[in-house]
């Protein structure tokens, strides 16, 4: 031992003691003693002069610090005249255990701990790691917990140690476990698992503890006594050990919710599920029993499989399905199965909405109005269902439900509603639906009023954004802070194709389809095909104060360029094209609804960029809508006749342009005057939702005809406000009949004070029960309050808190149920609301029955 280390060790001892004894048992450190110089410390050697030294250090110099050195071992207690002084003061030891204690600044009372776990202390890195965590009031038990944490490489908590050991088990390694065994800490670990989790087994092992953990948690959530076969399988005996404590439920909840260890949890959960025969057990259960459970991935699979069946059989309500899906959102595997849950929810809503719909109309105007108020929701639900099924990648699992929804959508809704609407179309002589604004009047009706007030306006035109997509966009924009928005309806031109719709949205006096095979539309005699042509028309109509750009070009501008564009123009038209661009091709028409989802994201970002460039007034509309049926079409979906005539200029799947077109009962023929067009180009469209055959073209995504989905288009009016207008929904804690906690669990009702709307947004809270000192004594729940029901009873959320054994230490004291909310953009929480209870648990509350 170096002289420097001796000096440092002695200085630490003299910080605590006035008198320090040094027994040089091996008689090899005299030179170190003689050369040692400690400020303020007098050195004395014990040479059969104990009585003299005792008188001196206690009577003559009671304030002086002394180092008492003896060359040789410590005398036996009966012969040690200074034993009482030594016991009252300190001893400097030079054996290895003493050196470690000195290095760690631990008292000699921990020598047995150091000697017992010598393997642990031999590594410098382990000693250094442990020293950082040591505190003056540490006990043997606390130090061993910290030693376990050093071995496991985690925080100094038993549950953290177990999480790390489980992760290692999942990874197929055992380095940390072996280190704990080598350091002699395994027995202490099992003692802690017995004390905290009531784990005892004749053959203790991490794998055995893991199996018992999952088994008991699964059983505790279900009916006790139903799993004798499982218990026998796990333990190999009918003499069943007692169930682990409720602390294990809290542990497993935190473990599975941990981002750090979730992969390990999932792997081990799957292994244990196979060992316990969970799949076979779930097959016998009603899925309603399992809604709150998420220990095994198989549980979600069972619930989803059964939900598909009951929705198809229509034995459950849409409201029940929505509630079950919402409750599953809190589960561990929801992210993996999100699209399946969402698809089932939308399917149930579709069936319920269709069942309540009255699909009749009293004329063209009534049909358009009813569609824009109610019926569009069925197209929206069908789109959302189909999108989530596709995103789930589980076509086989969802096939029976998909087939039912496709049949209902096509036969009971889409065909039925458009057969009725076609009868209304057949009755009109001129394509109009007053008081609904016709698309060609868009500029005068919606844009011109801004100019009259010397206000600038930006117009976004998204190709094929039909009304139901516009309605969803409305909600998304309203959810953004400081944005107000409203939606109105317009009637698209016929035929409902891009060239005519885009032309009609420009300032115009006359519209005419060119007498050639391009389908190009002239606005006041000028071609409107392409952004450059539309820009010329805007420039002419607005005396140089209008401009047309593509969405791609605008989004690529920096802020200064975007602001300059808006500053230099009174009207800016921005053309966005994703839905039509993706879906109007045979090889990609199946991605129509994915394109719709991306369009919503595109348009929200576009609106925000415009607002950042100082655009306060925005309009969003479409050139036309579309029909889309996801499954392959039947022969009956095609027109029974082909369009014929003297001169056919342009063919599409939903319309034909030409001259001298042959009349047919299966086709509706319009003169240009009936459609408000100049020239002599006639238009034919197949009736209802029928398609015309066209080689090399897709047939599921179509537009150009007169179905409600094609001709009812949205006009969104958006304004950017100066002040915040978004709040979060309020949540109350409803106190029960008692404010006393007498059992191992506490059921609490949380009440969402109002429905979630676009401007009153969901609130996410963390809930748990804490002591006055801030210690969590229950499991913790992350709760999302996003209920939109107007019925107050449907906005109540029942939560069950499971108390840990730490709650016993708070018996007779006040504890606090806290709702906490995360500070925006941080990982820190602030208290939202709280409610106090008194913990008054009887010893009988520890019994399960």
Secondary structure, 3 states (H helix, E strand, C coil): CCHHHHHHHHHHHHHHCCEEEEEECCCCCHHHHHHCCCCCEEEEECCCCHHHHHHHHHHHCCCCEEEEEEECCCCCHHHCCCHHHHHHCEEECCCHHHHHHHHHCCCHHHHHHHHHCHHHHCCHHHHHHHHHHCCCCCCHHHHHHHHHHHHHCCCCCHHHHHHHHHHHHHCCCCHHHHHHHHCCCHHHHHHHHHHHHCCCCCCCCHHHHHHHHHHHHHHHHCCCCCCHHHHHHHHCCCCCCCCCCCHHHHHHHHHHHCCCCHHHHHHHHHHHHHHHCHHHHHHCCCHHHHCCCCCCHHHHHHHHHHHHHHHHHCCCCHHHHHHHHHHHCCCCCHHHHHHHHHHHHHHHHHHHHHHHCCCCCCCHHHHHHHHHHHHHHHHHHHHHHHHHHHHHCCCCCCHHHHHHHHHHHHHHHHHHHHHHHHHHHHHCCCCCECCEEEHHHHHHHHHHHHHHCCCCEEEEEECCCEHHHHHHHHHHHHHCCCEEEEEEEEECCCCCCHHHHHHHCCCCCCEEECCCCCCCEEECCEECCCHHHHHHHHHHHCCCCEEEEEHHHHHCCCHHHHHHHHHHCCEEEEEECCHHHHHCCCCCHHHHHHHHHHHHHHHHHHHHHHHHCCCCEEEEECCCCCEECCCCCCHHHECCCCCCEEEEEEECCCCEEEEEECCECCEEEECCCCCCCECCCEEEEECCCCECCCCCCCCCEECCCCCHHHHEEEEEEEEECCCCCCEECCEEEECCCCCEECCCEEEEEEEECCCCCCCEECEEEEEEEEECCCCECECCEEEEECCCCCCHHHHEEEEEEEECHHHHHHCCCEEEEEEEEECCCCCCEEEEEEEEEEECCCHHHHCCC
